[in-house]
Amino acid sequence: MARLILRRLLLMVPVLFGLLLLVFVLTRLVPADPAAMLAGEQATGAQIAELRTRLGLDRSIAVQFWFYVKQVAQGDFGASLYTQRPVVLDLMERVPATIELAFATMLVSIALGVPLGTIAAVNRNGLVDQAIRIMTIAGLAVASFWMALMLQLVFSMWLDLLPLRGRIATGLRPPPVVTGIFTIDYLLAGDLRMVGHALWHLVLPATTLALPATATIARFTRSSVIETLQKDFVAWERSVGYPGRVILWRYVLRNSLSATVTQVGLLFGVFLSGSIVVEAIFGWPGLGDYLFNAILISDYQPVLATTLTIGVIYALVNIAVDIAQALIDPRVAEQG
């Protein structure tokens, strides 16, 4: 197990370096001048040129990248043109919000996707299976931004059941910062009413992100369970009289979860990077909303720092997935 974890950690370094290099080059190829945007419409050419020199934007891409890597190695991501604050402080405030939304989405997706996929596999080619397949296809086909707007329209504006935007209602005091995750911090503060309030604000954005993820998990679970049900050990357990429910939930499902666990790890990265539009629509103050605003004004430093942060979290989640797979199937640890 230790060798598996060490190997995955070492593989993170070139992957993250390549990610940082790719995004750095792409941001410099965008036909926009952050110095001109920062200087304003009334700035002269000389003022813009002076600001470009001060920001180091007049140097070659290779030199800019080298200085940026040295800067990042010291834990300095520069300052944001949008917030006028160090990017590190912005990230510390916004990462917990995105992680809270991602974990809520993941829990909903697993809680719905695994049972649906299992039920579909047991009723293979039956009416229940066909209905679940139609649901999963619909979940994958619907665009997240459209679903977000429809959920807001129906549940917030027409029915007035769920909050429209934000992590908590305007005017309410956030919890004392311990983890930055509101539900946990309110719980640590002993304020159960606000725990429920924070969870209520999670419903719409988490549901929006969970619909395609639930469909994906259900499809992978169905396929894996069908394959496992055809194994010899299942036929033997049936022949000796094990109850069907025991065989399914204790033996078949455990031997079918490896592919599903891998998919959950990949989906977590999607929750982090793919929540940009959803966070912007729901006013969720996470990495996606931060990245969205930074891209609009060509604010390079937050774009690079946010991308790298998402990459690090994604890599760590995949290491956790490898560990989970090794616990489910010890052969994974031996191969690692």
Order of alpha helices (4+ residues) and beta strands (2+ residues): alpha-alpha-alpha-alpha-alpha-alpha-alpha-alpha-alpha-alpha-alpha-alpha-alpha-alpha-alpha
